[in-house]
Amino acid sequence: MSEEVQELVQQTTKDISSQDDQLVVSRRNKKKIKATIYLTEEAEQAFTELYIHRLRKDRKIDRSVIACDAIQMLYEKECLEAASN
């Protein structure tokens, strides 16, 4: 890979990381409610692995943000796509 391509990839990665950080901050500042959920063992394992994966990428995150992201993505996939069809 050429140096120009490598630099472009690095800049894109930095931009995405910055956008992710801004999204996390905006979500942390929103009003929150407390909820209890029950996960299967497989879902809990996936949840833990995702949390560890994000920590390894040096992204400060809490488990609530992961859960909120997952719910929002599922909502967009199921409800918004169905409405547009």
C-alpha positions in Angstrom: 0.0 0.0 0.0 1.4 3.4 -0.9 2.1 6.0 1.7 -0.7 8.2 0.5 -3.2 5.4 0.9 -1.9 4.6 4.4 -2.2 8.3 5.4 -5.7 8.4 4.0 -6.7 5.3 5.9 -5.2 6.7 9.1 -7.0 10.1 8.7 -10.3 8.3 8.0 -9.8 6.2 11.1 -9.1 9.3 13.2 -12.2 11.0 11.8 -14.4 8.0 12.6 -13.0 7.7 16.1 -13.6 11.4 16.7 -17.2 11.1 15.5 -17.7 8.1 17.7 -16.4 10.0 20.7 -18.7 12.9 20.0 -21.7 10.5 19.7 -20.8 8.9 23.1 -20.5 12.3 24.8 -23.9 13.4 23.4 -25.5 10.2 24.6 -24.0 10.4 28.0 -25.5 13.9 28.5 -29.1 12.7 27.7 -31.5 11.9 30.4 -31.4 8.3 31.4 -33.7 5.8 32.9 -32.8 2.6 34.8 -33.9 -0.7 33.3 -33.4 -4.3 34.1 -32.9 -6.7 31.3 -32.3 -10.5 31.2 -29.8 -11.8 28.7 -29.1 -15.3 27.5 -25.6 -16.6 28.2 -24.8 -16.1 24.5 -26.0 -12.5 24.5 -24.1 -11.8 27.7 -20.9 -13.2 26.3 -21.3 -11.1 23.1 -22.0 -8.0 25.2 -18.9 -8.6 27.2 -16.8 -9.3 24.2 -18.0 -6.1 22.5 -17.2 -4.1 25.7 -13.7 -5.5 25.8 -13.2 -4.9 22.0 -14.1 -1.2 22.5 -11.8 -0.9 25.5 -8.9 -2.3 23.5 -9.5 0.3 20.8 -8.9 2.9 23.6 -12.5 4.1 23.5 -13.8 5.0 26.9 -17.3 3.5 27.0 -19.7 2.2 29.5 -22.1 -0.7 29.1 -25.1 1.5 28.9 -23.8 3.2 25.7 -23.4 -0.2 24.1 -27.0 -1.2 25.0 -28.4 2.1 23.8 -26.5 1.7 20.5 -27.8 -1.8 20.0 -31.4 -0.8 20.7 -31.2 2.3 18.5 -29.7 0.2 15.6 -32.4 -2.5 16.0 -35.1 0.2 16.0 -33.8 1.8 12.9 -33.5 -1.6 11.1 -36.9 -2.9 12.0 -39.1 0.2 12.3 -37.7 2.8 10.1 -36.9 0.4 7.2 -40.4 -1.0 7.5 -41.9 2.5 7.3 -40.0 3.3 4.2 -41.2 0.2 2.3 
